[in-house]
Amino acid sequence: MFHNPGAATVPQAPLTQTQPVSLSAAMLLTPSQLQSLGPHLSLDDFCVSYDISQDLQCKLIENGYTVSHSLRFATIQDVISILFPVATPV
């Protein structure tokens, strides 16, 4: 609580400056892609148009994606979680 001038001081590590992380850095779409999302398609039509596999389409539906424009909210972590789900111990 009180500073004792005769006591040894503990060296402090220098403060490092961190770069601010943009929230959009983790997003699947870039800001310019978000400006022009393209046509509003059902997930079925989107998957056919962009040759998305039936397996991936089912995973998207299971995770609440129902239309093409809902993908604008997806993050890279969301996609990783969908493609590589963590197995829960039995």
Z-matrix of the N, CA and C atoms (Angstrom, degrees):
N
C 1 1.429
C 2 1.519 1 112.03
N 3 1.321 2 116.14 1 -49.12
C 4 1.453 3 120.26 2 179.33
C 5 1.510 4 108.90 3 -99.19
N 6 1.307 5 116.15 4 144.75
C 7 1.457 6 121.09 5 179.71
C 8 1.516 7 108.99 6 -86.33
N 9 1.329 8 116.37 7 124.20
C 10 1.456 9 122.17 8 177.19
C 11 1.517 10 106.89 9 -101.34
N 12 1.341 11 118.85 10 109.82
C 13 1.460 12 120.83 11 -175.87
C 14 1.516 13 113.34 12 -60.63
N 15 1.320 14 118.75 13 -23.13
C 16 1.455 15 120.72 14 -179.33
C 17 1.519 16 113.10 15 -86.25
N 18 1.316 17 117.89 16 -11.20
C 19 1.465 18 121.18 17 -177.34
C 20 1.517 19 110.39 18 -78.56
N 21 1.329 20 114.60 19 148.14
C 22 1.467 21 119.62 20 177.61
C 23 1.521 22 109.12 21 -67.33
N 24 1.299 23 115.42 22 142.24
C 25 1.461 24 119.50 23 178.19
C 26 1.519 25 109.01 24 -100.20
N 27 1.273 26 115.20 25 146.28
C 28 1.467 27 121.87 26 177.47
C 29 1.512 28 107.97 27 -84.70
N 30 1.338 29 116.96 28 126.92
C 31 1.468 30 117.63 29 179.72
C 32 1.524 31 110.99 30 -62.92
N 33 1.284 32 115.47 31 139.94
C 34 1.459 33 121.98 32 179.27
C 35 1.519 34 109.37 33 -99.47
N 36 1.321 35 116.12 34 138.10
C 37 1.459 36 120.38 35 174.64
C 38 1.518 37 108.31 36 -69.76
N 39 1.320 38 116.88 37 141.35
C 40 1.468 39 118.13 38 179.24
C 41 1.521 40 110.64 39 -63.15
N 42 1.290 41 115.67 40 143.78
C 43 1.457 42 120.29 41 177.39
C 44 1.522 43 108.54 42 -71.81
N 45 1.310 44 115.22 43 137.01
C 46 1.458 45 119.29 44 176.89
C 47 1.515 46 108.56 45 -107.74
N 48 1.287 47 114.47 46 144.26
C 49 1.460 48 119.48 47 179.67
C 50 1.520 49 107.76 48 -89.72
N 51 1.311 50 116.76 49 127.03
C 52 1.460 51 120.74 50 178.44
C 53 1.516 52 109.57 51 -101.36
N 54 1.297 53 114.13 52 149.10
C 55 1.453 54 119.76 53 177.67
C 56 1.517 55 108.78 54 -82.31
N 57 1.319 56 118.36 55 135.36
C 58 1.462 57 119.23 56 177.07
C 59 1.525 58 109.61 57 -64.46
N 60 1.314 59 114.96 58 140.02
C 61 1.461 60 120.40 59 179.32
C 62 1.510 61 108.53 60 -97.74
N 63 1.291 62 115.80 61 125.98
C 64 1.452 63 121.10 62 178.10
C 65 1.520 64 109.11 63 -73.77
N 66 1.322 65 116.56 64 137.86
C 67 1.457 66 119.42 65 177.19
C 68 1.519 67 111.22 66 -62.44
N 69 1.326 68 116.19 67 -28.82
C 70 1.458 69 118.84 68 -178.89
C 71 1.527 70 111.80 69 -73.44
N 72 1.342 71 117.79 70 -13.63
C 73 1.459 72 120.07 71 -179.52
C 74 1.523 73 111.29 72 -62.22
N 75 1.320 74 117.09 73 -31.80
C 76 1.462 75 120.39 74 -178.42
C 77 1.526 76 112.09 75 -89.80
N 78 1.315 77 117.09 76 -5.39
C 79 1.454 78 120.40 77 -178.01
C 80 1.524 79 110.45 78 -77.70
N 81 1.314 80 115.40 79 149.61
C 82 1.456 81 121.97 80 179.86
C 83 1.531 82 110.77 81 -68.16
N 84 1.325 83 116.34 82 -40.19
C 85 1.466 84 121.15 83 -178.82
C 86 1.525 85 110.43 84 -100.05
N 87 1.315 86 115.79 85 144.40
C 88 1.459 87 120.97 86 176.87
C 89 1.534 88 109.13 87 -77.83
N 90 1.336 89 117.59 88 161.28
C 91 1.471 90 119.37 89 177.78
C 92 1.530 91 112.76 90 -55.52
N 93 1.335 92 118.04 91 -37.74
C 94 1.471 93 118.72 92 179.65
C 95 1.525 94 111.03 93 -68.95
N 96 1.335 95 117.69 94 -34.16
C 97 1.460 96 119.94 95 176.41
C 98 1.526 97 110.73 96 -68.34
N 99 1.326 98 116.71 97 -33.47
C 100 1.456 99 119.95 98 179.44
C 101 1.526 100 111.89 99 -68.81
N 102 1.330 101 117.00 100 -22.26
C 103 1.460 102 121.08 101 179.61
C 104 1.528 103 111.88 102 -71.35
N 105 1.317 104 117.44 103 -29.73
C 106 1.472 105 120.67 104 179.35
C 107 1.527 106 108.31 105 -135.44
N 108 1.319 107 115.62 106 89.87
C 109 1.448 108 121.40 107 -174.49
C 110 1.523 109 114.19 108 -76.69
N 111 1.284 110 117.33 109 -12.95
C 112 1.463 111 118.90 110 -177.10
C 113 1.516 112 110.43 111 85.71
N 114 1.325 113 115.84 112 -170.43
C 115 1.466 114 119.38 113 -176.32
C 116 1.527 115 112.31 114 -67.33
N 117 1.308 116 114.88 115 148.59
C 118 1.467 117 121.87 116 176.67
C 119 1.521 118 106.89 117 -83.24
N 120 1.346 119 116.43 118 107.43
C 121 1.466 120 121.01 119 -175.14
C 122 1.520 121 111.05 120 -117.51
N 123 1.318 122 115.66 121 152.24
C 124 1.461 123 118.84 122 169.30
C 125 1.529 124 106.45 123 -64.69
N 126 1.311 125 117.37 124 159.58
C 127 1.457 126 119.40 125 179.89
C 128 1.531 127 110.74 126 -62.75
N 129 1.342 128 116.48 127 -35.89
C 130 1.474 129 120.00 128 176.35
C 131 1.525 130 111.16 129 -58.41
N 132 1.331 131 116.41 130 -50.70
C 133 1.465 132 120.75 131 -178.91
C 134 1.528 133 111.30 132 -64.91
N 135 1.318 134 116.90 133 -39.18
C 136 1.463 135 121.62 134 179.13
C 137 1.530 136 110.02 135 -61.30
N 138 1.330 137 115.93 136 -47.12
C 139 1.467 138 120.39 137 -177.92
C 140 1.525 139 111.93 138 -65.58
N 141 1.334 140 117.32 139 -36.32
C 142 1.459 141 120.44 140 176.46
C 143 1.528 142 109.78 141 -68.26
N 144 1.325 143 116.83 142 -45.41
C 145 1.471 144 121.24 143 -178.01
C 146 1.523 145 112.44 144 -61.70
N 147 1.330 146 116.85 145 -37.25
C 148 1.465 147 121.11 146 -175.03
C 149 1.531 148 112.70 147 -108.48
N 150 1.329 149 116.30 148 16.83
C 151 1.466 150 122.83 149 174.67
C 152 1.535 151 112.14 150 52.54
N 153 1.339 152 115.18 151 47.95
C 154 1.466 153 122.08 152 177.21
C 155 1.529 154 107.80 153 -85.13
N 156 1.312 155 116.97 154 133.84
C 157 1.465 156 120.36 155 -177.01
C 158 1.525 157 111.34 156 -64.14
N 159 1.313 158 115.11 157 154.80
C 160 1.475 159 121.49 158 177.99
C 161 1.527 160 109.97 159 -60.44
N 162 1.339 161 116.48 160 -38.63
C 163 1.464 162 121.19 161 179.76
C 164 1.528 163 111.25 162 -61.17
N 165 1.336 164 115.94 163 -47.21
C 166 1.468 165 119.70 164 179.33
C 167 1.525 166 110.46 165 -67.20
N 168 1.317 167 117.74 166 -38.23
C 169 1.458 168 120.61 167 177.96
C 170 1.526 169 110.28 168 -59.91
N 171 1.326 170 117.47 169 -43.93
C 172 1.467 171 120.86 170 178.64
C 173 1.527 172 111.08 171 -61.93
N 174 1.337 173 116.73 172 -39.89
C 175 1.464 174 120.57 173 178.67
C 176 1.530 175 111.26 174 -65.57
N 177 1.330 176 116.14 175 -38.48
C 178 1.468 177 119.34 176 177.68
C 179 1.528 178 110.55 177 -64.19
N 180 1.317 179 116.52 178 -44.43
C 181 1.467 180 121.02 179 179.16
C 182 1.524 181 110.19 180 -62.11
N 183 1.337 182 117.01 181 -44.21
C 184 1.466 183 121.18 182 178.99
C 185 1.526 184 112.02 183 -59.71
N 186 1.330 185 116.27 184 -26.34
C 187 1.459 186 120.94 185 -178.58
C 188 1.527 187 113.22 186 -99.78
N 189 1.335 188 116.25 187 13.99
C 190 1.454 189 120.63 188 170.71
C 191 1.512 190 117.06 189 91.36
N 192 1.321 191 117.91 190 6.73
C 193 1.461 192 120.04 191 177.88
C 194 1.529 193 107.67 192 -87.47
N 195 1.331 194 116.04 193 120.38
C 196 1.466 195 119.58 194 -175.30
C 197 1.525 196 113.60 195 -118.79
N 198 1.320 197 116.47 196 -22.64
C 199 1.468 198 121.48 197 179.13
C 200 1.525 199 108.54 198 -136.83
N 201 1.318 200 115.58 199 160.25
C 202 1.466 201 120.15 200 -176.87
C 203 1.525 202 112.58 201 -57.75
N 204 1.305 203 117.37 202 -39.79
C 205 1.465 204 119.82 203 -176.32
C 206 1.531 205 112.93 204 -70.64
N 207 1.327 206 118.41 205 -17.07
C 208 1.463 207 119.50 206 176.98
C 209 1.531 208 110.90 207 -69.58
N 210 1.333 209 116.97 208 -19.17
C 211 1.461 210 120.44 209 178.61
C 212 1.526 211 112.33 210 -68.55
N 213 1.324 212 117.85 211 -15.29
C 214 1.462 213 119.97 212 179.16
C 215 1.522 214 111.92 213 -65.25
N 216 1.313 215 117.33 214 -19.41
C 217 1.457 216 121.31 215 179.52
C 218 1.529 217 112.40 216 -90.66
N 219 1.315 218 117.24 217 -5.65
C 220 1.462 219 121.37 218 -176.71
C 221 1.522 220 111.01 219 -71.85
N 222 1.308 221 114.83 220 141.85
C 223 1.462 222 120.86 221 173.54
C 224 1.524 223 108.41 222 -106.83
N 225 1.299 224 115.56 223 165.73
C 226 1.454 225 119.95 224 176.60
C 227 1.524 226 109.52 225 -60.28
N 228 1.330 227 117.01 226 -39.07
C 229 1.462 228 120.62 227 178.58
C 230 1.532 229 111.22 228 -63.15
N 231 1.330 230 117.23 229 -36.73
C 232 1.468 231 120.48 230 176.63
C 233 1.530 232 110.41 231 -59.29
N 234 1.317 233 116.04 232 -46.03
C 235 1.462 234 120.80 233 -178.21
C 236 1.525 235 110.22 234 -64.63
N 237 1.329 236 116.70 235 -43.27
C 238 1.464 237 120.03 236 178.31
C 239 1.523 238 110.02 237 -60.71
N 240 1.325 239 117.06 238 -42.67
C 241 1.469 240 121.22 239 179.86
C 242 1.528 241 111.89 240 -64.57
N 243 1.326 242 115.97 241 -36.46
C 244 1.467 243 120.05 242 179.08
C 245 1.525 244 110.96 243 -71.15
N 246 1.320 245 116.05 244 -43.17
C 247 1.462 246 119.81 245 -177.01
C 248 1.523 247 113.15 246 -76.67
N 249 1.330 248 116.06 247 -33.08
C 250 1.457 249 120.78 248 -176.30
C 251 1.524 250 110.34 249 -130.16
N 252 1.334 251 116.51 250 70.54
C 253 1.474 252 118.79 251 -177.97
C 254 1.528 253 110.86 252 -64.83
N 255 1.320 254 115.19 253 144.27
C 256 1.464 255 121.26 254 177.99
C 257 1.522 256 108.10 255 -78.86
N 258 1.300 257 115.78 256 128.38
C 259 1.465 258 120.18 257 179.05
C 260 1.525 259 108.85 258 -72.04
N 261 1.312 260 115.24 259 133.45
C 262 1.459 261 119.46 260 177.54
C 263 1.523 262 108.95 261 -91.00
N 264 1.340 263 115.99 262 136.47
C 265 1.474 264 118.33 263 -179.15
C 266 1.520 265 111.62 264 -62.75
N 267 1.299 266 115.64 265 143.95
C 268 1.474 267 120.92 266 -178.87
C 269 1.500 268 110.86 267 -87.15
